[in-house]
Amino acid sequence: MLGISPLGWIHTLGSLPALPLALSMLWHHRRIDPRSTAGKAYFVFMLVGAITVFPLAHSGMSTGIAAVTLLMLLVGFGVRIRPTASRAALYVETVALSLTVFLLLLPAVGETLRRLPPSNPIATTLDSPILRVANLALLSGLIIGLIVQVSTLRRSRVPVP
């Protein structure tokens, strides 16, 4: 179905729950909170999604996105582990984890537009105008989201461990 291999289904279904978890945290907390239950679940689902890209990838771009996603995920979840973490670590955590959401959405939107509907996909190539517009919208959302998050952090007193 939809030309997806069994490992592709593991990748898709394994990473899919990360999106509603991220959106919920972004809506309620204005950031992804790695110490919350939802944040820990987000980490697991993103890890499954990013790791399973490597055997599936058909291009260097896919592998690159997966590698950067893993790096940002590890930075975001690890930056405040140190007991001497500063308030700046909270900003690094927030930006890094927001980038993981963007890096999840970028290929997900592209794959969806190039596969659906199965008989006549909306986008036929990576250069399709509709896909370019979608990618620009995602980038705009990332930039606006980061501005809102940083502004919210500046006004708040989120504790640093």
LINUR-V262464 format. One record per residue. N is the residue number from 1. SS is DSSP state (@ for helix, = for strand, . for the rest). Layout:
BEGIN
<<N | SS> <N | SS>>
END
This chain:
BEGIN
<<1 | .> <2 | .> <3 | .> <4 | .> <5 | .> <6 | @> <7 | @> <8 | @> <9 | @> <10 | @> <11 | @> <12 | @> <13 | @> <14 | @> <15 | @> <16 | @> <17 | @> <18 | @> <19 | @> <20 | @> <21 | @> <22 | @> <23 | @> <24 | @> <25 | @> <26 | @> <27 | @> <28 | @> <29 | @> <30 | .> <31 | .> <32 | .> <33 | .> <34 | .> <35 | .> <36 | .> <37 | @> <38 | @> <39 | @> <40 | @> <41 | @> <42 | @> <43 | @> <44 | @> <45 | @> <46 | @> <47 | @> <48 | @> <49 | @> <50 | @> <51 | @> <52 | .> <53 | @> <54 | @> <55 | @> <56 | @> <57 | .> <58 | .> <59 | .> <60 | @> <61 | @> <62 | @> <63 | @> <64 | @> <65 | @> <66 | @> <67 | @> <68 | @> <69 | @> <70 | @> <71 | @> <72 | @> <73 | @> <74 | @> <75 | @> <76 | @> <77 | @> <78 | @> <79 | .> <80 | .> <81 | .> <82 | .> <83 | .> <84 | .> <85 | .> <86 | .> <87 | @> <88 | @> <89 | @> <90 | @> <91 | @> <92 | @> <93 | @> <94 | @> <95 | @> <96 | @> <97 | @> <98 | @> <99 | @> <100 | @> <101 | @> <102 | @> <103 | @> <104 | @> <105 | @> <106 | @> <107 | @> <108 | @> <109 | @> <110 | @> <111 | @> <112 | @> <113 | @> <114 | @> <115 | @> <116 | .> <117 | .> <118 | .> <119 | .> <120 | .> <121 | .> <122 | .> <123 | .> <124 | .> <125 | .> <126 | .> <127 | .> <128 | .> <129 | @> <130 | @> <131 | @> <132 | @> <133 | @> <134 | @> <135 | @> <136 | @> <137 | @> <138 | @> <139 | @> <140 | @> <141 | @> <142 | @> <143 | @> <144 | @> <145 | @> <146 | @> <147 | @> <148 | @> <149 | @> <150 | @> <151 | @> <152 | @> <153 | @> <154 | @> <155 | @> <156 | .> <157 | .> <158 | .> <159 | .> <160 | .> <161 | .>>
END
